[in-house]
Amino acid sequence: MFDETVAILENKRVNAEYYKLTFHSKRIAKFAQPGQFLNVQIETHSDPFLRRPFSFYRVQGAKVELLYEILGRGTELLSQKAKGASLRVLGPLGIPFTKNLKGRKRVLVAGGVGVPPLVFLAEQVKQEKKHSVLMIGCRSKAEVLPRKELANLKSLVEYATDDGSFGSKGFVTVLLEVLLQRENPKNLFIQTCGPHAMMAQVIRLAKKYGVEGEASIDERMACGVGACLGCVVETTDGFKTSCVEGPVFNFSNLLSS
């Protein structure tokens, strides 16, 4: 874990919903894993006071990329930062997704701010014998990532949009259930990140069909190091901090929704 001041190399809009921020850090890039995150201090003064957590989107050499949406005051201010501006970043933090699935097919289910870590994961494991499938849920075509952002993936990418403007119409979990109905559940492993309601349905489907998996539970994180206890998740083993003992939890450790 490193606490560094970095300079923004790029901070631009990539579509109607997402911005991509890039900075240089040899140490953070060396150790960053899919599912881990950074806690970013957006301003040097006390407004906003708390750091904001961002999942890793991509690491290329010593360059680190974050993909984010404007969801509040912190991300609004971040979107206004110009090239050369400084940020204080703390990371890598948290437990990453499992990479070695022992031959099982990787099924990635993403939505909203859960898209970045699963794109990162899909890029990291592109040499697997069984190609993974990345299912992305969006409200509309406006949230679909430009093709060049997914150019390094070997995974099959499937989209579902609420309004049917791109890919399949409906929730991304409909795509998931179609796959679960046609493939042997023992040969699958699900990894998911996104809105809580989406992940709850993913976990219900996984338990229904007997598929193992992991979910990244991104509760509101303040300190990022387990001190403030503001991001606890109730598990079968009691309350766990999502920033230190997560954010990635096995389905078997999460209480049924």
DAURPE-V475094 format. One line per field, one symbol per residue. phi: phi as a letter, one per 40 degrees, with the letter a starting at -180 (. if undefined). A space follows every 50 residues. Layout:
phi->???
This chain:
phi->.bbbcbbccaabcbacbbbbbbabacccccbcbdhcabbbccbcccbccc cbcbccbabbgccbbbbabcbaccccccccccdgccbbbbicbgcccccc bfgcccbbbbafcccdcccdccccbcccccccbbbbbbcadccccddccb ccccccbbbbbdcgcagcchcccccccdcccbbccccbacbbaiddcccc cdcccccccgbcibbcccccbbcgbgccfcbcbcbcbgcbcccbcbccbc dcccccc
